[in-house]
């Protein structure tokens, strides 16, 4: 993990981040209708759009981007004192090497430095690796955060009190 650099992407890397994100989520397309996957893929590929109210972090190793995460420091204004993490994206061949953990820890560190009370994240049940990661970091299940981000996709909420 020490060879990872967590940083903000350069403008000329946004398309790479978009592709990386869609590739990381592609295995879950089978859980959605083709139309739902198309809409969801379009949404998660809109990296520049997320940057208007969010902060995109990337993990770089040896000059290659190997993961990304979007952090909403003000959770789009929904709750004072909370920040939200979305779209943790680590391609399957990079999983298990500490990329997701490094991104999550940096996002938690930033939230703590801003004086946030909690960090929240939602994870579809079939994303067992992501769920195991957030729970290993101390996040606890919070059903009031559950939602349906796309038709046929149900996400379960988790929170970390800081």
C-alpha positions as CSV (number, residue, x, y, z in Angstrom):
1,X,0.0,0.0,0.0
2,X,3.0,2.3,0.6
3,X,3.4,2.7,-3.2
4,X,0.0,4.3,-3.5
5,X,-0.5,8.0,-3.9
6,X,-4.0,9.3,-3.1
7,X,-4.7,12.6,-4.8
8,X,-7.2,14.6,-6.9
9,X,-7.3,13.8,-10.6
10,X,-5.9,16.2,-13.2
11,X,-8.5,17.5,-15.7
12,X,-6.9,15.4,-18.4
13,X,-7.5,12.2,-16.3
14,X,-11.2,12.6,-15.9
15,X,-12.0,10.2,-18.8
16,X,-9.6,7.6,-17.3
17,X,-11.5,7.9,-14.0
18,X,-14.8,7.5,-15.8
19,X,-13.6,4.4,-17.6
20,X,-12.1,3.0,-14.4
21,X,-15.4,3.5,-12.6
22,X,-17.6,1.9,-15.2
23,X,-15.2,-1.0,-15.5
24,X,-15.1,-1.5,-11.7
25,X,-19.0,-1.6,-11.6
26,X,-19.5,-3.6,-14.8
27,X,-19.7,-7.0,-13.0
28,X,-22.9,-5.7,-11.3
29,X,-24.6,-5.0,-14.6
30,X,-26.1,-8.5,-14.5
31,X,-28.2,-7.4,-11.5
32,X,-29.9,-4.7,-13.6
33,X,-32.0,-4.5,-16.6
34,X,-30.0,-3.3,-19.7
35,X,-31.8,0.1,-19.6
36,X,-31.0,0.5,-15.9
37,X,-27.4,-0.4,-16.4
38,X,-27.1,2.0,-19.3
39,X,-28.5,4.9,-17.2
40,X,-26.4,3.9,-14.2
41,X,-23.2,3.6,-16.3
42,X,-23.9,7.0,-17.8
43,X,-24.3,8.5,-14.3
44,X,-21.2,7.0,-12.7
45,X,-19.1,8.0,-15.8
46,X,-20.0,11.7,-15.2
47,X,-16.9,12.5,-13.2
48,X,-16.9,16.2,-14.1
49,X,-20.5,16.5,-13.0
50,X,-19.7,15.0,-9.6
51,X,-16.9,17.6,-9.1
52,X,-19.4,20.5,-8.9
53,X,-20.4,19.5,-5.4
54,X,-18.1,16.6,-4.7
55,X,-14.4,15.8,-4.4
56,X,-13.0,13.1,-6.5
57,X,-10.0,11.2,-5.1
58,X,-7.8,8.8,-7.1
59,X,-5.3,6.2,-6.2
60,X,-2.2,6.1,-8.3
61,X,0.4,3.4,-8.4
62,X,3.5,3.6,-10.6
63,X,1.9,6.2,-12.8
64,X,-1.4,4.3,-13.3
65,X,-4.8,5.1,-11.8
66,X,-6.0,2.1,-9.9
67,X,-9.0,3.4,-8.0
68,X,-11.3,6.3,-7.3
69,X,-13.8,7.6,-4.8
70,X,-16.1,10.5,-4.7
71,X,-16.6,12.4,-1.4
72,X,-19.4,14.9,-0.8
73,X,-18.1,17.0,2.0
74,X,-21.5,18.5,2.6
75,X,-23.6,15.5,1.6
76,X,-25.2,17.8,-1.0
77,X,-26.6,19.9,1.9
78,X,-28.8,17.1,3.2
79,X,-27.4,16.9,6.7
80,X,-25.2,19.2,8.6
81,X,-22.1,17.6,9.9
82,X,-22.0,14.7,7.5
83,X,-20.0,13.8,4.5
84,X,-21.0,11.1,2.0
85,X,-18.8,8.7,0.1
86,X,-19.9,7.3,-3.2
87,X,-18.6,5.3,-6.1
88,X,-15.7,3.6,-4.6
89,X,-14.2,2.1,-7.7
90,X,-11.4,-0.4,-7.8
91,X,-11.2,-2.7,-10.8
92,X,-11.3,-6.4,-10.0
93,X,-7.7,-7.0,-10.8
94,X,-6.6,-4.3,-8.3
95,X,-8.8,-5.5,-5.4
96,X,-7.3,-7.0,-2.3
97,X,-4.2,-4.8,-2.6
98,X,-5.3,-2.0,-0.2
99,X,-6.5,0.5,-2.9
100,X,-10.0,0.8,-1.6
101,X,-8.9,1.0,2.0
102,X,-6.4,3.8,1.2
103,X,-9.0,5.8,-0.6
104,X,-11.5,5.3,2.3
105,X,-9.0,6.2,5.0
106,X,-8.0,9.4,3.1
107,X,-11.7,10.4,2.7
108,X,-12.3,9.7,6.4
109,X,-9.2,11.8,7.4
110,X,-10.4,14.7,5.3
111,X,-13.9,14.5,6.8
112,X,-12.4,14.4,10.3
113,X,-10.2,17.4,9.6
114,X,-13.2,19.4,8.5
115,X,-14.9,18.6,11.8
116,X,-17.6,16.3,10.4
117,X,-19.6,14.2,12.9
118,X,-20.0,11.3,10.6
119,X,-19.3,9.8,7.2
120,X,-22.0,7.8,5.4
121,X,-21.9,5.4,2.5
122,X,-24.4,3.1,0.7
123,X,-23.5,-0.2,-0.7
124,X,-25.6,-2.7,-2.7
125,X,-25.7,-6.1,-0.9
126,X,-24.1,-7.9,-3.8
127,X,-21.0,-5.7,-3.4
128,X,-19.7,-7.9,-0.6
129,X,-16.0,-6.7,-0.9
130,X,-17.1,-3.1,-0.5
131,X,-19.4,-4.0,2.4
132,X,-16.7,-5.9,4.1
133,X,-14.3,-3.0,3.7
134,X,-16.7,-0.4,5.2
135,X,-17.5,-2.6,8.2
136,X,-13.8,-3.4,8.8
137,X,-13.3,0.4,9.0
138,X,-15.9,0.7,11.7
139,X,-19.0,1.7,9.7
140,X,-22.2,0.4,11.1
141,X,-25.4,-0.4,9.4
142,X,-27.9,2.5,9.2
143,X,-31.1,1.5,7.5
144,X,-32.5,5.1,7.3
145,X,-29.9,5.6,4.6
146,X,-31.1,2.8,2.4
147,X,-32.2,3.8,-1.1
148,X,-32.6,2.7,-4.7
149,X,-30.1,4.5,-6.9
150,X,-31.3,2.8,-10.1
151,X,-34.3,0.5,-11.0
152,X,-33.6,-2.9,-9.5
153,X,-30.6,-1.7,-7.5
154,X,-31.0,-1.4,-3.7
155,X,-28.2,0.1,-1.6
156,X,-27.8,-0.3,2.1
157,X,-26.7,2.5,4.3
158,X,-23.7,2.6,6.6
159,X,-22.3,5.3,8.9
160,X,-19.1,6.0,10.7
161,X,-19.4,8.3,13.7
162,X,-16.3,10.5,14.0
